[in-house]
Every structure is written in structure tokens, then in C-alpha cells.
Amino acid sequence: MASRVPWPPRRGDQLRTLQLVAALAPDHQVTALVPAPAAPPQATPGVRWEGYDLGPAAARGARAAAAFGRGLPAQSGLFAAPDLRRRMAALAPTHDRVVLQLVRLAPLAPQLAGAHLVADLIDALSLSFATRARTDRPLLRPFWRLEARRLERAEGRLMGAAAKSLVVCERDRGHLVARHPAGAERLAVVPLGVPAAAGVRQPPPFPTVAFTGNLGYFPNRQAALWLLREVWPRLRRRCPDARLLLAGERPGARLRRCAARAGAELVAAPGDLRAELSRARVAVAPVASGSGTPLKILDAWAEQVPVVASAFAAAGVGGAEAGGLVVAEGPAEWAAAIHRLLAEPALARQLAAAGRARLQADYSPQATAAAMRRAVVG
């Protein structure tokens, strides 16, 4: 059971849903219950896609407000659709395993008493809101802190009800174990799987720096604005012919204005995000909040593009010590790190090769699928 339609898979939780289904389908009968519409772009043998109605936006907002008033995360209320409960009640007893994806669906767990439940948290959503509470506008911070505490309690309840719980990276596992040590033995890391692009990459003709991802997602929006305001002017003084590419869906008006003022190219809702990324000589991940594994780093490694990342983003792929990227903090250090990779092609190739090696060693789709089967089926 998932809280988002998984196609096209532009976000980590969408990719996770499709990878989980693909991993289980060859040897099992799988029912995937997702928000309507539930018609996939192409049929998957062994998979039955079922849709549930989340209701109109007004109803979702009312549910979120009601959940918040009862001391629950507002996130949970958004997805506590009556139709989902009805469909789950009918389907769960006919299946040997039930997988709930994301803590948003935690309120459904009591209804699944007696089922073999796997909680695919994907990431520690409480960490995402806690970091947002430290970096968002001051007026909003008290709400995000409260939401983070409620999500943390919901994660603990869901982990307690599940036979197994999963996250995509060790950083998020550590966050959850520190708060819910009783569930540590049943909490496993199963990373996302991302295939490497075939062939040897030729360097793009222009010194282009790329920032990719869902540009409407707060950590990405905040990071892109910071990059435009604090880093890009410094880099242009060092490298006047440098170009900046921002690619992703849902860019807001503020980001569009800042990109235009900076002379950056903005590609909204690209058909192929990795194709846009392949135009770059350097990929950047300056995010300071959020949770989970930054897909922008894995995609860059897959396309053999060297990466400069914040320490927070790097922690989502094992940290700077694991290799495959350069970590920078502060505008001056960021500008210097990007400029060095633009100015030293041999170093850029070396870093790109290290990133590709990390991807193939730690994020192989085949290894990820095998880990998913072990975690869900046992």
C-alpha cells in the first residue's frame, strides 16, 4: 500500500514502490494498492494494480486538520481516506504479507493486527521535518517541530507493529534507532537501486553545473535558492563562462525569478531528468534538510558526472568518507570546489569514476531487489 501514484517515478518513494513490485512479482502474486488512477504505463506480469480514492482536496485538508487536532501528524490525516481503509480491509486477509509504505500510513496499522506487516518507511520523515524546523522561516518552525515529534511517535508505533521495517540509508536508520532502540533488530537498510548508464561518457562542450530534483520540495527549493544567491555569483567571478542548469518539476514563482535574474537555465518537468543531467560537467547537491537518499547524487553517479555535495546530502549516501563526491560547506568553499572540477578535467573524471564504482557496488538494482525479497518474504 502506497500513498502516491508511482509513475512517472520522479521521486524516491515512487521509485521504491516500482522497485519493490518488480522485485516480488517474478515469484509471487502481488497486489499494489495506490491512489487512483491505477493504470500503469505498461502491464507488469504477476502484479494487479488497484486504485483507491483519496477524495477531493478539501476533504484531504479536513482530514489533516482533524488528525492534527487529535495529536496525530497532519501527514497521516491527508492519506487516511475511507476508501483506502475499505480496500485494505478487503484485500489484506487474502495476502500473506502486507507492506505499508511511509509513516503517513501508520494509522492503518491497528487495522492490520494479525497480518505479517512490513513497514517500508523509506526514509525517516521525522528527520525531514526536524531539519525543516531548523531551516525554514521562523514563523513556521514551531509547526514543523511539532509535526516532527508526532511523526517520530508514529514511526515508533509503526515499527512496533511491524515484523520488519525498512529504510533506504544508514543515516535514517541511525536516527530511528536512537529514538526507538527496541526496534533496532527489526530495522534494515535496503537502498534504492539505480542502474549506471552504458558506455563511456564524453565531456559536455560547455562548463555546465546542474542541480536536479523535485524543485517544489522544500529541501530542494531552499538549496536551489541558496545556490543561486550565495554560490553562483562567486563561481561566475572565477569562471565567467560557467552555465547553471536547474531541472525538475514544480518550480515555484520565486525560484523562477531568481533563476532568471542569475541567467540560469530552468527546465521545468523534464521528460528525462538524467538526460538533462548528462549535459553537465558537475552536479551539485547543496541540500541542508530532508531525509533519505538524494536521488540527484545517485543519478549523477549513474551518468558519470562528478558531484559536489553538502555534508547533510553526503550522509544520505554513506558520508564523505565513503568516496565518490566532494563535500563543501559555505559559499566560498562551494564556489572553489565547483571551479576546481570545472578547471581540472582529470580530477573530474577521477571523481566521476569513483562515484560510478560506488553506485555499482552499493546501489545495484539486482542487489537491491534481492535485499527487498529477503526483507519482505524472509
Beta strands, then each sheet from edge to edge (+ up, - down):
strand 1: 30-35
strand 2: 47-52
strand 3: 98-101
strand 4: 117-122
strand 5: 164-167
strand 6: 187-189
strand 7: 208-212
strand 8: 243-248
strand 9: 265-268
strand 10: 282-285
strand 11: 307-309
strand 12: 326-327
sheet 1: 1+ 2+
sheet 2: 3+ 4+ 5+ 6+
sheet 3: 9+ 8+ 7+ 10+ 11+ 12+
end
